[in-house]
Amino acid sequence: MTIVVGVTGGIAAYKTVSLVRGFVLAGHDVHVVPTEAALRFVGTPTWEAVSRNPVTADLYDGVDEVRHVALGQKADLIVIAPATANTIAKLAHGIADDLLTNTVLASKAPVVIAPAMHTGMWQAPATQANVRTLRERGVVVVGPASGQLTGSDSGPGRMEEPDDIARAALTHVLGQAPATQGSAAPASAARSRRARVDSASAGTRLDLDGLRVVVTAGGTREPFDPVRFMGNRSSGKQGMAIAAAAAARGAVVTLIAANVGTDAVPDGIAVESVSTTLELEKAVTDAAGDADVVIMAAAVADYRPAQVQQGKIKKEHTGDRLTVEFVVNPDILAELSAARPEGQLVIGFAAETEKDPATLLELGRSKIARKGCDFLVVNNVGWNHGFATDDNDVIVLNRAGDIVMEASGTKLSVADRILDATLSRVP
């Protein structure tokens, strides 16, 4: 696979050397396109040495081959790491004033960016709007991570680690035809590309080897009658991403899927499909008995109809108003937390619509205190974000209510970050 790695002007450029080296060792043809600012941090000789290809930042080098167009057409994948606020703004607005932005604009290849900048710049409304624009166009955003920045400040803005960027990028391109001229690649080329992706993933850490992990995903449905139900908008993508990430890292995974398609679940993951909250309760309670970790990512209905009609409810019989009595569902997360055996880790999820960050944090702290789980993953959801999207923004709290991790990006990259932040406690 031909991979273009764009490097922009940030101190995290030194980490991209490892990213490039990993791609090359996995057998990919890697072409590094740095900006002039990036070369202030890591020089051309280093990029040429690790990529094994000539490197230039000059838009007017190789004019005879129209280099920016040739690179863009040749690429099967474009990864930009680090991606500064300036470059993100250029990409969002179609500005092409250097070799890298010209290459991206001239290409039809999948694009993955790994933002890196100061927390204030990352959280600025302009940057967030630009990132939303790129995501809407199909650009995959990996990170940023939260932690110590270049100076004395800390917070979200650190570039994700090279292994995590590579994993997210290669996973995203699986099953897609290379962005070459013409139609999709033949099956033999697809198999060859898959083999190279698997080779790149072969060095992935197996830090969860043998760990027994139960993950719930999706949203429960509570029927009114044989036709209608009360449900929620959870797609199950985050839960399934956690299951896939845990399995890729060596865990023995059981996925309890509530009303979601499981065709994309990787081989080797045991799947049990459920529909209602009571069915989910029984399935997860049974599976949790010998589990090391239980991750409750499913969106569970708080209430269910007190009575389920055996025939379809018809408005001709009920009139202009329909009154339904609801009863409370069991609190599965609290039950699991109270009954967990010694050494078992229980991780809950809290989807909230509160937009104020401080209030959202207080809601999360209140909930983990009530539920008694070891960690709580808090994410903000709404009409157009959180549920049924490919990206997520989460805060992970420990039992004391402290923030142990913040992450944003693809649900697969967020899944790995959640596992990193929580499973370090498992013996």
C-alpha atoms as one frame of an Amber mdcrd trajectory, in Angstrom:
protein
   0.000   0.000   0.000   1.233   3.503  -0.796   0.949   5.768   2.223   1.561
   9.521   2.210   2.519  10.758   5.667   2.080  14.496   6.063   4.034  16.166
   8.851   3.234  19.684  10.030   4.988  22.127  12.315   4.704  20.792  15.838
   7.068  19.332  18.416   5.201  16.015  18.121   6.829  15.568  14.705   9.571
  13.584  16.425   6.984  10.875  17.247   6.017  10.622  13.590   9.435   9.168
  12.820   8.291   5.995  14.626   4.994   6.034  12.725   6.804   6.191   9.378
   9.285   3.499  10.398   6.441   1.185  11.442   4.673   1.591   8.119   7.907
   0.925   6.218   8.784  -2.178   8.243   5.289  -3.508   7.547   6.063  -3.387
   3.835   4.291  -0.202   2.801   5.642   2.341   0.314   5.805   5.513   2.421
   6.238   9.052   1.093   6.751  11.768   3.686   5.470  15.245   2.832   6.581
  17.727   5.507   5.673  21.382   5.636   8.479  23.949   5.841   7.586  24.430
   9.517   7.842  20.682  10.155  11.440  20.687   8.908  12.325  23.030  11.783
  11.636  20.113  14.144  12.830  17.083  12.141  15.055  17.518   9.075  14.875
  16.093   5.573  17.723  13.539   6.051  15.788  11.834   8.863  12.598  11.568
   6.824  14.485  10.195   3.817  16.353   7.685   5.959  13.252   6.244   7.656
  10.928   6.380   4.620  13.525   5.176   2.093  12.115   7.671  -0.408  13.213
  11.188  -1.424  11.547  13.975   0.533  10.772  17.568  -0.350   8.561  20.268
   1.075   8.819  22.481  -1.999   5.686  22.692  -4.120   7.848  23.567  -7.142
  10.205  20.589  -6.950   9.450  17.929  -9.566   7.238  20.269 -11.595   7.770
  18.070 -14.653   5.810  15.239 -13.009   3.275  17.579 -11.327   4.436  16.092
  -8.029   1.479  17.075  -5.848  -0.995  15.511  -8.282   1.151  12.409  -8.810
   1.507  11.809  -5.073  -2.188  12.365  -4.458  -3.207   9.936  -7.202  -0.683
   7.334  -6.098  -1.758   7.331  -2.445  -3.936   4.577  -0.979  -3.944   6.378
   2.373  -2.942   9.817   3.660  -2.009  10.221   7.321  -1.183  13.674   8.740
   0.622  13.555  12.075   0.921  15.893  13.783  -1.902  17.977  12.345  -1.651
  21.538  13.648  -4.582  23.919  14.045  -3.279  25.839  11.042  -3.226  22.796
   8.763  -6.633  21.614  10.001  -8.031  25.049   9.116  -6.474  24.866   5.647
  -7.882  21.406   4.985 -11.347  22.418   6.173 -11.438  25.428   3.855  -9.693
  23.876   0.847  -6.632  26.116   1.065  -3.697  24.608  -0.845  -0.594  26.752
  -0.419   2.066  24.069   0.108   2.922  20.593  -1.186   1.011  18.778   1.564
  -2.316  20.601   1.232  -2.060  20.395  -2.581  -1.481  16.652  -2.338  -4.528
  16.165  -0.084  -6.721  18.269  -2.341  -5.621  16.333  -5.440  -6.235  12.909
  -3.878  -9.254  10.659  -3.413  -7.491   8.538  -0.800  -8.852   8.166   2.752
  -7.417  10.844   5.060  -6.537  10.340   8.729  -5.317  13.215  10.894  -3.781
  13.180  14.369  -4.216  16.668  15.883  -1.559  18.108  18.181  -1.674  21.586
  19.696  -2.173  23.500  22.930  -5.427  22.775  24.765  -6.669  26.330  24.200
  -6.138  26.002  20.459  -7.817  22.589  20.346 -10.853  23.811  22.282 -11.162
  27.067  20.321 -14.545  27.279  18.538 -12.824  27.797  15.183 -10.765  24.596
  15.527 -13.737  22.568  16.715 -15.816  23.833  13.775 -13.023  22.920  11.353
 -12.723  19.432  12.843 -16.480  18.911  12.541 -16.286  19.943   8.891 -13.513
  17.445   8.193 -15.349  14.633   9.984 -18.475  15.359   7.947 -16.353  14.888
   4.821 -15.147  11.494   6.012 -11.772  12.482   7.461 -10.847  10.270  10.417
  -9.619  12.199  13.465  -7.422  10.254  15.901  -7.129  11.985  19.258  -5.835
  14.218  20.577  -4.880  12.608  23.872  -4.919  14.432  27.167  -1.769  14.938
  29.229   1.343  17.030  29.736   1.968  19.471  26.895   5.241  21.057  25.774
   5.258  23.692  28.512   3.854  23.489  32.026   0.232  23.134  30.859  -1.653
  19.874  30.562  -4.931  18.878  28.967  -6.257  17.587  25.642  -3.874  18.385
  22.792  -1.147  15.723  22.874  -0.716  13.748  19.675  -1.793  10.126  20.010
   0.942   7.503  20.136   2.223   6.215  16.765   0.889   2.678  17.355  -2.617
   4.017  18.006  -2.509   6.252  14.926  -1.315   3.360  12.739  -3.982   1.032
  14.101  -6.783   3.525  13.492  -5.514   4.402  10.012  -5.058   0.823   8.832
  -8.382  -0.264  10.313 -10.116   2.578   8.489  -8.680   1.575   5.125  -9.534
  -2.131   5.450 -11.923  -3.192   2.743 -11.537   0.027   0.760 -10.100  -0.037
  -2.744  -6.832   1.859  -3.170  -7.291   5.375  -4.467  -5.782   4.614  -7.852
  -7.134   5.519 -11.218  -9.950   3.239 -12.311 -12.183   0.825 -10.466 -11.707
  -1.190  -7.310  -8.649  -3.403  -6.947  -8.996  -7.087  -7.854  -9.441  -9.626
  -5.064  -5.769 -10.623  -5.171  -4.723  -6.993  -4.592  -7.244  -6.683  -1.779
  -5.853  -9.822  -0.141  -2.326  -8.472  -0.553  -3.328  -5.170   1.049  -5.049
  -7.041   3.910  -1.913  -9.102   4.468   0.184  -5.954   4.754  -2.326  -4.444
   7.175  -2.234  -7.614   9.268   1.567  -7.485   9.157   1.497  -3.920  10.420
  -0.809  -4.958  13.226   1.290  -7.960  14.147   3.393  -5.841  16.458   0.336
  -4.606  18.336   0.689  -5.144  22.070  -1.167  -8.164  23.481  -1.403  -6.652
  26.948  -4.867  -8.164  27.529  -3.806 -11.692  26.581  -6.200 -14.192  28.179
  -8.234 -11.550  30.013 -11.971 -12.415  30.042 -13.917  -9.315  29.035 -17.694
  -8.906  28.751 -18.938  -5.917  26.736 -22.517  -4.758  26.213 -23.392  -2.671
  23.157 -26.408  -1.103  21.486 -29.697   0.014  22.994 -32.500  -1.947  24.655
 -36.072  -1.844  23.370 -39.195  -2.108  25.512 -42.286  -3.303  23.612 -45.766
  -1.789  23.907 -47.266  -4.443  21.659 -45.984  -6.867  18.984 -45.415  -3.909
  16.631 -44.139  -0.956  18.659 -41.413  -0.388  21.186 -39.718   2.362  23.179
 -36.016   2.574  22.382 -33.049   4.886  22.030 -30.694   6.055  19.294 -27.605
   4.087  20.317 -25.980   2.404  17.306 -23.738   0.125  19.371 -20.645   1.360
  17.503 -18.695   2.332  20.623 -19.411  -0.928  22.434 -18.522  -3.003  19.397
 -15.323  -0.966  18.928 -14.357  -1.729  22.535 -15.026  -5.436  21.980 -12.939
  -5.432  18.789 -10.087  -3.480  20.403 -10.005  -5.779  23.441  -9.967  -8.889
  21.227  -7.181  -7.420  19.082  -5.136  -6.999  22.260  -5.565 -10.655  23.238
  -8.673 -10.643  25.452 -11.293 -13.389  25.377 -14.354 -11.287  24.608 -18.082
 -11.875  25.001 -20.245  -9.240  23.317 -23.860  -8.849  24.423 -25.503  -6.976
  21.574 -28.797  -5.178  22.087 -30.565  -4.616  18.772 -27.473  -4.036  16.644
 -26.150  -5.843  13.596 -23.160  -8.006  14.434 -21.975  -8.859  10.909 -18.900
  -6.648  11.361 -17.857  -8.243  14.674 -14.395  -9.828  14.276 -14.040 -13.598
  14.355 -13.317 -15.037  17.779 -15.738 -12.819  19.702 -18.659 -14.688  21.261
 -21.899 -12.805  20.585 -25.252 -13.031  22.354 -28.113 -10.952  20.957 -30.746
  -9.512  23.279 -33.568  -7.002  22.956 -35.101  -5.861  26.258 -33.475  -4.644
  29.458 -34.538  -7.777  31.323 -32.931  -9.943  28.630 -29.767  -7.869  28.845
 -29.766  -8.166  32.633 -29.893 -11.960  32.501 -27.295 -12.254  29.737 -24.721
  -9.936  31.323 -25.250 -11.363  34.811 -24.635 -14.892  33.517 -21.601 -13.842
  31.474 -20.107 -11.733  34.292 -19.770 -14.696  36.626 -16.235 -15.617  35.539
 -15.256 -12.358  33.823 -12.255 -10.261  34.742 -13.819  -7.116  33.288 -17.402
  -6.050  32.548 -17.911  -2.993  30.328 -21.494  -1.707  30.221 -21.480   0.364
  27.038 -25.097  -0.384  26.069 -27.764   2.296  26.456 -30.308   0.710  28.788
 -33.931   1.860  29.116 -34.740   3.179  32.581 -38.433   2.215  32.292 -40.637
  -0.325  30.512 -44.416  -0.498  29.966 -46.185  -2.092  32.926 -48.252  -4.193
  30.530 -47.458  -5.378  27.015 -50.478  -5.737  24.777 -50.686  -9.046  22.937
 -52.321  -7.441  19.913 -51.560  -4.247  18.020 -52.800  -1.100  19.775 -55.241
   0.616  17.428 -56.176   4.268  17.608 -59.735   3.356  16.622 -60.038   1.651
  20.003 -57.977   4.031  22.162 -59.187   7.402  20.888 -57.205  10.623  20.639
 -55.042   9.939  23.701 -53.050   6.912  24.748 -51.933   6.598  28.352 -49.213
   4.066  29.162 -48.044   3.207  32.661 -44.325   2.558  33.023 -42.413   0.696
  35.705 -38.752   1.108  36.517 -36.231  -1.315  35.039 -33.492  -2.885  37.152
 -30.296  -0.858  37.525 -27.981  -3.389  35.907 -24.781  -1.386  36.402 -25.444
  -0.888  40.120 -26.337  -4.577  40.496 -23.149  -5.721  38.790 -21.052  -3.332
  40.866 -22.588  -4.518  44.142 -22.266  -8.218  43.305 -18.874  -8.274  41.571
 -16.403 -10.853  42.852 -13.072  -9.774  44.231 -10.737  -8.542  41.523 -13.411
  -7.983  38.879 -13.452  -4.556  37.213 -16.778  -2.938  36.280 -16.852  -0.023
  33.847 -20.034   1.932  33.186 -21.117   4.464  30.577 -23.133   7.638  31.039
 -24.661   9.384  28.020 -25.723  12.907  28.955 -27.195  15.812  26.973 -25.735
  18.501  29.248 -23.650  20.926  27.181 -21.872  22.763  30.010 -18.586  20.886
  30.705 -18.606  21.599  34.434 -22.191  20.441  34.856 -21.514  17.370  32.702
 -18.607  16.480  34.971 -20.764  16.844  38.100 -23.433  14.605  36.587 -20.767
  11.974  35.946 -19.403  12.211  39.484 -22.882  11.893  40.936 -23.633   8.877
  38.788 -20.457   6.934  39.605 -21.129   7.544  43.299 -24.618   6.048  42.896
 -23.612   3.138  40.693 -20.503   2.052  42.578 -18.578   0.980  39.471 -14.804
   1.299  39.196 -14.782   3.669  36.219 -17.420   5.682  34.398 -17.105   6.779
  30.768 -19.057  10.020  30.345 -19.973  11.230  26.875 -22.131  14.070  25.645
 -24.868  13.068  23.212 -27.439  15.025  21.262 -29.354  15.197  18.034 -26.243
  15.191  15.866 -23.421  13.807  17.971 -22.553  10.892  20.229 -25.170   8.374
  19.123 -25.046   6.845  15.618 -21.799   8.601  14.626 -18.302   7.296  13.917
 -16.631   9.630  16.425 -16.901  10.201  20.140 -15.706  12.526  22.894 -15.402
  10.986  26.340 -14.230  11.669  29.869 -13.275   8.716  32.079 -13.770   9.104
  35.842 -12.504   6.822  38.583 -14.493   5.895  41.679 -13.248   8.989  43.479
 -14.624  11.196  40.711 -11.202  12.143  39.370 -10.644  12.514  35.625  -8.238
   9.779  34.549  -8.516  10.327  30.800 -10.145  12.483  28.130 -10.275  11.370
  24.514 -11.867  12.327  21.218 -11.670  10.808  17.777 -12.882   7.686  16.030
 -14.751   5.255  18.238 -12.031   2.672  17.625  -9.272   5.020  18.810 -11.427
   6.060  21.776 -11.984   2.372  22.571  -8.241   1.762  22.867  -7.839   4.857
  25.039 -10.603   3.629  27.360  -8.887   0.256  27.664  -5.532   1.951  28.320
  -6.987   4.145  31.072  -8.989   1.480  32.887  -7.499  -1.971  32.463  -4.132
  -1.090  33.976  -5.808  -2.003  37.277  -6.439  -5.595  36.250  -3.819  -7.956
  37.705
